[in-house]
Amino acid sequence: MKNVSDFFGCKVFDDRVMKANLSAKVYQSLRKTIDEGAKLDIGVANAVAAAMKEWAVGHGATHYTHWFQPLTGVTAEKHDSFISPSPDGGVIMEFSGKELIKGEPDASSFPSGGLRATFEARGYTAWDPTSYAFIKGNTLCIPTAFCSYGGEALDKKTPLLRSMEALNKQAIRILHLFGNDDVKCVRTSVGPEQEYFLITEEMYKQRRDLRFTGRTLFGAKPPKGQEMDDHYFGVIKPRVAAYMEELNEELWKLGILAKTEHNEVAPAQHELAPIYTTTNIATDHNQLTMEIMQKVAAKHGLVCLLHEKPFAGVNGSGKHNNWSLATDGGVNLLSPGETPYENAQFLLFLCAVIKAVDDYQDLLRLSVATAGNDHRLGANEAPPAVISIFLGEELNAVLEAIETGTPYAGTEKKQMKLGVDVLPKFNRDTTDRNRTSPFAFTGNKFEFRMLGSSNSIACANIMLNSAVAESLKIYADRLEKAENFEEVLHEMIRKTIKDHKHVIFNGNGYDDIWIKDATEKRGLLNYRTTPDCMPHLLDEKNVQMLTSHRVFSEAELKSRCEIMLENYCKTVLIEANTMIDMAKTEIAPAVGAYILELANTAAAKKVVDDSISCGYEAGLLKKLARLEEQIAVKTDELEEAVMKLKDAGDIESESYMIRDTVLGKMGELRVACDEAETMTAKKYWPFPTYGDLLFGVK
């Protein structure tokens, strides 16, 4: 049996490798760049490049690539070999500091939202020394940022690093006011729980909708779904266990802290959760995790589905973003301690988060907005589109006492009594869990549950970091001018609670009464779809906040709004065209063939005995003939709705047409086809059913 500690991180040029392969002077200079943001010297870059190349070649690498995260939602890489010609006709293996620091991919071939045209192709990738290089296959992968010739960010890493720096700057101001002068850095940490489905590769290949869109566009409800709650935390099937074992090993080799694995609620659904790490690195690791999950699945004859809603009627897949703040000394700034009521520093940071979430509900919502996630939000353990905060009983009581100026009685710790003497006794947590809350406090961190399973976690954390930085800046500006620090601090905390308590909700987020109360009485936003929320990225208050902290320029924000709406439209358009294709060439012919068999069966019965009733066949023929006609009509209507999209004047108008018309027509076509599936003999149905897919992995 392998000892994990012997091979963990063996494919990573991490701190252990750097210490062993760099001189003390070079290592210390590089650490200063990583830890404090000091400028990188070209001499240091050359030394690091040489050591990195020797280490990579020693591990079988022949190529290197600048690994980056463009606005496509996936990663990108262009491989170059280490070889250079030598005078004797052979080759030598070379890699310079210049090649490490900078690359030049074609910027016009990636989404840019108008920042780059085809004749303006030059772009740059720049080494991110805070994220370790790693080996994938025979290639050294160097995490990099990606920008245009004009310096605009064309990726997700650059704004994320900017948001982390903005939050770091404002958090340090606050901590110094509390006398914590030794703090040099505040970092956000994230642990993204990753949900996914596994189905057999054989069945996947038989469904055009899964191959083209990642989700099933048709599928009648099977006799059994997740009603019995028997899959959640159930015994892991041998084939899935073998997959998880190899997945863990591959992730551990890359230094990814895969920790928890289990069956999720829906059949064929599972979850992987890592240990927390710095947000920038957690983002890189999560992108790698999704890639490795799919590669390992293929080796086991499986397909890993990362779509937010691959199957209607059962749980969708999310990516719970567990977010916290910590100093370079390891102090968690969101840890209440034993007496949260007396912990003014914790309360101020807590209030900063509450204020940020309330003030920038729209930014948090649009940070998770995709065509796929629109199908997921609002049911089956996914939170609603309304942003609210769950704090739990104890913190709620603390904030109420502060607002009203009444004494805080405290929450008594209750011992769990299980009625069996041999079982251990333990204290019950003072805070329950709320799985319907979009943004829940879970002890020493917040869990942002709205992210979809295929989302990059960068987008949500950019907005969260930036919004909290803005709250802290407002607080720091006031406190630095205060004549009586404690008095101003207490009043600021009290006022924040009073002004923003309407965003705190500890009840059932699925309750229709809550949604009505949230929007009509509390004034919270309810942007149900991507077209509803995405244009608000360009609202004046959002542009002002994000540009003031230098997280985005105004041009970058406009480009992102354009790109995200375009992605939405293209995604739904591919789905609509796939539905039309499947309905015309697979479903309608299958229904027609079965109708013919029924008619022939009825005719044969009459030949045998004219007195025999053909009531069953006649009744089924009538229903299927009606559905066959409906399928034809609904297919034509969907096709017509898609054609009309060409008349949209701009991408925003097109997104509204899709939301208001195309999606409805897709739903109508699906209803007719799914009903036909329940009446058509299995041997005629052209692709695997939900029952086959969800229960096909043995």
N, C-alpha and C positions, 0 to 999 in steps of 0.2 A: 504493500500500500504506500502511495506517495505521501511524503511529508510536505504539506503546503508551504511551510516556511522555507523549504529548500528551493522552491521554484517561484515563489511569489515575486512578481515584478522583474522576472528574468529577462523580459523583452523591453524593459524601460531604462532609459538613460537617466536614472533618478539620482537622488542625493548620494546614495551609497556608491554608485558608479562614478559620479563626478569626483568625490573625495579620493577614490582610488586611482583615477586616471588624469587628474589635473594637478598642477603644482599648487602649493598652499596659497600663493599670491593670486593666481588666476581663480582658484576656487572661491576665495574670500571676496574678490571683486565681483564675480558672478552672483554670489549670494547677496551682496549688497544691492545689485540690480534687481534680483528677484524679491528680496524682502522690503527694500526701501525705495525702489523705483529709480535708483541711481543710473546715470547715463552709461551705456555699454561702450567700452573702448574697443576699437577694431583689433587691437593686438590680443585682447581677451577673446574676442569672437574667433580669431584665427586659431588660437590654442584650443578653444572648445570644439571648433569644427574638426580639427585634426584628431582629437581624442574621440569625438563622436563617431567619426568615420572608421577609425581603427576598431572601436568597440562593435560597431554595426557589422563591418566586414567579418570580424571574428565570429559573429553570430549568423553568418551566411547571407548577409545583405549584399546585393549587387547594385541597388538603385536607392535613390532618395527622392522624397517628394515634400513639397510644402502643402500640408494638410489643412484645409480651411473650410469654413462654413458659410457658403454664399446664401442668398435669400431664396434658395430653392427648397429649404427644409431638410436637405441632406448634405453630406460632406462632399468635398471635391478634392481631386489630387491629380497631378501630372508627374509622371515618373521620369527621372533622368538617371542614367547610370553614373557610377563613380569613375568610369574609365576615361583616360586621356591618352592620346598617342605618345609613344616614346620614340626617340631617334632611330632605334634599331628595328622599327617596324612592329614592335609589340605595344603593350599598353601598360600604364601605371594607374593606380587608384588614387584619385585626388578629390579633395573637398575643401573649399576655402571658407574663410569667415564671411566673405562677400556673398557666396552661394548660400550660406547658412542664414544670413540676415535678410536677404532680399530675393524674391522671385518675381517673374513677370507673366502671369496668366493673361488670357484674353478677356478683358473686362466687359466687352460688348456682348459676349456670348452668355452672360449670366443676367438674371433679372436686375434691372437698375432703375426702373421707374422713370426713365427719361434722363438719368444722370449720364448715361453713355449711349452713343449711337454707334452703328456699325463702323463708321469711318473714324470713330474715336475709341480704338480698341485697347489702348495700353492700360494695364492695371498693375498693381503691385501686391505681393504678399510680404508680410513683415513678421519675422520670428517673434513668438511670444515666449520669452524665457521663463515665465511663471508656470508654464505647463510643460511637463517633461516630454521629450521626444520618445518614440517607441518604434518597435519593429513589427510590421505586419507582413506576413509572407516573406518575401525577399527584399522588402523595401523599408528604409528608414523614414518614418513619418515625423515631420517637424511641424507642430502646431503653430499656425500663423494667423495673423489678421489679414484682411483683404480690403484694399481701397482702390479708388479710381486714380487716374492721372492727375486729377484736380484735388485729390486728398479726401474725397467723400467716402465714408464707410459704405462698403457694398456687402457687408457680412453681418453676422450676429455677435461675433466675438468683440469687435471694436467697441460698439455701444455698451456691451456688458462690462468690459474693463473700465470704460468711462464712468458708468453708473456706480461701480464698486469704489472707484476713486472719489466720486462725489460724496457717497455715503461715509467713506472713511474720513474725509476732510471735516464733515459736519459733526460726526460722532466724536472725533477727537476734541473738537471745540467744547462739546458738552462735558466730556470726561475731565478735561483740564479744569473746567469750572467747579467740578466736584473734588478737585485736588488730586486727581489721578495723573500727575505729571509724567509718570514713568511710561505711560501707554504711548507707543509709537505708531500703532496700526490697529485698525478695527476691520475685521473681515466678515463678510456674510458667508454662512455655510449652508449647504443644501444636501438633503438626502432624497433623491427622486425615486419613489416607488413606481415600478414599471409593470403594468398589466398587459397581457397578450393572450392570443388564442393559438392553439396548435391543431392543425388538421392534416390529413394525409396528403402527400404530394399528388398521388394518383387522382384523388377527387378534385383537388385544386385545379389540375390541368383540364378537367372536364367542364369547368365553369368559366365562361368568358368574363362574367362580371367580376369575379375574384381576381382574375389575371389582369384585367384592364383598370379596375378601380379599387381593389383591395377590400371590397365589401360585397355582400349579396344584394342584388337589386330586386331579386324575386325569391320567394320562399314561404310556403305555407307553414303555419305553426305545427310542430310535431306533437305526437301524443304526450310526450314528456319533455319538459324544459328544465327550469330550475326550481319548480314548485316544491320539491321535497327537501330542498336545502341540504342535500346529501353530498354535493360535490365540494362545498366550501370546507377547506382544511381536511378533506377526505384523504384516504390512502392514495398515494401517487402511483399511477400505473407504471409498470416496468419500462415501457418504451419512453414514457415521459421522464421517468427517473434517470434513464440512461442519457437522455438529452440534457437534463439539468446538470448531471455530473460533468459532462464534457463542456457545457457552457461555463460552469463555474471555473473549471480548470483553465480554459482559454482566457476568461476575464481576469483571473488571478495572475496569469502570466503577464498581462498588460497592466498590472498594478491596480486593477479596479476592485474595490472592496465589496464584492458581492457577498451578502450576508444571509438574507432570508429568502426562502422559496416555499411556495405552497400552492395548492389548488385554490382558485377563486370561486365566486358564487356560481357563475354560469358553467354549464358543461363545456369541456374543452378549454376553459379559461384558467390562466395561472398568473402568478405574480413573482417578481424578483425585486428585492429591495437592497440597496447598498448602505454602507456606513457613511455618515456625513463627511463631506470634505468641502474645501473652499469652492465657492460658487463657480468660478471660472473653470476649475479642474473638473468639478462635478458635471458641468455642461459638456465638456469634451468627453468625459467618461460615458455620459449617457448616450451621446451620439455614437460612440464606439460600441456601447452595449447593444443598441438596436441593430447595428450592422452585424455584430458577431452572433446575436440571437438568430438572425435569418440564415447566416452561413452554416451554423452548427445544425440548424433544423434540416437543411438540405442534405446533410450527411446522414441523417437518420430517416430519410424518406418522408420528412414532414415539411410543412410550411408554417412559418410564424407570421400571424396576422397582427399588424400593429394599428389597423384602422380603429377609430373610436367606436364605431358601431357596425361591426361586420355582420351581425345577425339581429334582425328585428325581434322584439319581444323578450329578449334576455339582456342581462347586464352588458353595457358597453365597457370599453377599456379606458381607464384614466391614467394619469401620471401625477400622483400626489406629491406636491412640492413642499417638503418640510424645510422651513427657512428659519435661520437664527442668526444672531450677532455675537461675535466674540472678539476679545482683545488679543493682541499678540502674546499676552501672558496667560491666555486660556480662560479668562473670565467670561462666562456667558451672560450677556447683558439682558437677556430675557428670562433669566432664572429668578423667580420671586424670593427665594430663600425661605427661611422658616417663618419670617414675619413680613409678608409683603406690604402690610399697611405701614410699616415703619421704614420701608426701603424706598426712599425718595428717588434714587437713581433708576431703579427698576421701573417705578411708576411713570417716570418721565419718558423712558424709552417705550414703555407700553402705550402711553398716550400718543407718542409720536406715530406709532404704527396705526392706532385707531384713527387718528386724524388723517393720516395718509390714505388709508383705505376708503374713508368716507369722502375726502376731497377728490380722490382720483378713482372713483368706482369705474368710470368709463374706460380709463386706461388699463385697469386690471382686466376688465371684461374683454376688451378688444385684443389684449395680449394673448388670449387663448382662443380667439375666434377663427375658426376654419369651417369649411363646408362639412367636414366629418364630425367635428365637435358639436355643431348645431343639432345633429341627430341625437347626441348623447345627453346633453344637459337637461335636467329637470325630472329625472326618474331613475329607478333601478340603481340607487346608491350614488348617482351622480348629482351634484348640487344643482339648484335652479340657476337661471341666468341673473337673478337678483343678487347683488353682492351684499353680504352681511357678515358680522363677526360673532363667533361663539367664544365666550370667555369662561363659562362654567359658574357654578354657585359661589365659590369662595371669592374669586376676583370681582364678580358682579357685586357682591356684598361690600367689598373693599371700596370700589368706585362709588357706590351709592352713599357710603358713609362719608367719603370725602366731599362729594357734591353737596350733601345736606348738612355737613358739619356736625353729624351725630357720632357718638362713640362706636367703634367697630367691636362687636362682641366676639368675633372670631368664629371659625368653623371647627367644631369638635371632630377629631379623628375617630371614626367608628371602626371597631374591630369586626372583621368578617366572621360570622358564626355559621359554620357549615353543618353543624349537627353531628359530626363524627370526630371523636376524640383523637384518633390517630392522625387526622389531617392537620397540617401546620396552620397556626393562626397568623393573620396578617392584617394590617390596617387598610381600610378602603381608601382609594384616592379621593381627594376632595373635589375633583373634577371628573365628570362623566365624559364620554365621547359622543360627538354629534356628527353622524356620517352624512347628514343632509346639509351641513353648513359649508358654504364655499370657502370660509376662512376661519379656521378653528384654532384656538390656543390649546396646546396639548402638553402643558407642563413647563417647558422651557423653550418652546419654539411655536411657530405658527405653521399650520398645514393648509396650504392653498390647494384645494381639491378640484379646481375647475379645469386644470390642464388635460388635454386629450393625450392619448397614449402615443400618438405619432409626433406630437409637438416637440420642438426644441424647447428646453427649459429656459433658454436664454431670454426669450421675449418677455415672459412673465417676470423674471428676476430683474430685467432692465427696468421695467415699470415700477416694481415694488421697491427696489433700491433707490430709484430716483425720487419716488413719492415720499419715502421715509427721510431721505436726505433733505427734502424741502421742509418737512415738519421740523427736523432738528435745526435747520438753519434759522427758521422763524424763532424757535426757542432760544437758540444761542444768541441771536441778535438782541433779544429782549434781556436775557440774563446778564450778558456782558455789560449792559448799561445800567443794571439794577443797583440802586443804593442799598437796598435790603434784599440780599440774595434769597434768603429763606422765605420771606414774605411774597416776593414776586414768583418764586418757584411754586409755592403752594397755590397761589391764585391762578397761575397758568395751568396747573394740573386740574384744578377744580373747573376752570372755564372750558378746558378741552373736553372733560367728561360731560358737562352740561350741553355743549354745542354739538357733540358728536355721538351722544348715547343712542340716538335713533338708529344707528347702524349696527348696534349690538342686539343680537337676537339668539336666544338659547333654546328655542322651540323647534318644531317640525317644519323644515324648509319646504316640504312637499305639500303642505296644507294650503288649499286654495285661499283660505281666509288670510293666511300670512302674506301671500303674494298681493292680495288686494290691499291689506293693511300697509304693506311695505311701500307700495306705489302711491296710494291715495292719501294715507295719513302721515307716513314718515318721509315721503318725498324721495324714496330711493329709486334708482334707475332699473328698468327692466328691458334690456336690449336682447331680444330673443334670438336674433340671427346676426350673421356677419354683416350683411348690408345695413342693419340697424345701427351697429356700433362703430364700424370701421371709420366712417367719415369724421367721427368725433375726435380722432387722433389730431385733426387739424384745428380743433377748437382753440380759441385764443389763450385760455388759461393753460391748456396742455402744451401748446407750442412755447409759451413764455417760460413755463417751469422747466421743460426738457432742454431748451436752448440755454437758459440761464446757468444750468449746471453743466453745460457743454457735453451733454450725453448725445444729443443730436443737433445738427444744424437744421434750419427750416427746410432747406432743399432735401435733406435726407429724410425728413418726416413726410414731405410730399411724395417722395419716391416710394416710401414704404406703404403709404396709404394706397397708392396706385398698384403696387405689386401685390398686396394682400387681396385687394378686390379682384384683380386679374386672376390670381390663383383660385379664388373662390369661383369665379365664372368659368374658368377652364375646367376645373374639377367637376362641376355640375354638368357642364356641356359634354364632357367625356362620358359621364354616367348616363345622360339622356340618350346619347347616340348608341351607347352599348345596349340600353333597354330596347331601343327601336330595332337594333340588329338582332337581338335575341328573340324578341317577340315575333319578328317577321320570319326568321330563318330556322328557329328551333321550336318555340312554343306553339305558334299557330299550326305549323305542319304536324306536330305531335298530336294536338287536339283533333285536327282534321283526320288523321290516320285512325285514331280511336273511334271517332264518329263513324267512319267507314266500316270498321270492324263491328260496331254495334248494329249498324244497319244491315250488314251481311248476316249477322247472327239472328236478328229478328226475321229476316227473309227466309233463312234456312229453317227456322222453327215453323213458319207458315207452310213451307213445302212439306215438312214431316207431318204436320197435323194442323189443318186450318183453324181448328177450334182452340189451339193453344194461345193463351194470352201473352202478349209481348209487352205487358205493362212496365216492367223494369226497364227494358231497353228503350221503350218509347219515352218514358219519363226522363231517363238520363240523356237520351238523344236531344230532347227538347231543351234541357238545361245547358248541355254542352254547345248546342247550335247557337243558343242565345249568347253564351260566353264567347264563342268563336267570333260572332259578329261584334260584340263589345270590344274584344281584343283588337280587331281590325280598326274599329272606329277610334279607340283610345290611342292606338299607335299613330294613326293619321293626325289626330289632334296634337299629340306630343311633337310629332315631326313639324307640324305647322308652327307651334309655339317656338321651337328651336330656330326655325327659319326667320321668324320675326325679330330675333335677337340682332340680326344684321342691321336693323333699322335704329338700334339704340345709338344715341348721339355720342355717348361717352361710357366709360367703364362703370361709373356709379349708376347711371340709368340702366345699363345692362344688368347689373346686380339686382336692382329692384324688379326688373322684369322676370328674372329667374326666381326671385323670392315669391313674387305675387302670382306668377302664371306657370312657369316651367315645372317647379317642384310639385305643384298641385296636379298637373297633368301626369307627371311621373307616378304620383301616388295612386291616381285613378287607374292607370294601366296596370300597376302592380296588383291592385285589388282584384281585377278581373282575371289576371294570370294566376294569382295564388288560389283563387276559388277553383279555377280550371284544374289546377294541380291536384286538388283534393278529390276530383271526380275522374281523373284520367288514370287508366291502368299503369302501374309502375313501369312495365316493360316499354311503354311508349314515352314516358317522361324523359326528356333529352339530357338531363344532368342530375347529379346527386342532390337529394333533398336535405332539408335541415336535419332530419333524423339521422341521415347518413353522415353528414358533416360533423355534427356535434357529438356523436357517439361512435365515430369511426376509428378513433385511435385506441387500440387495445393495450 
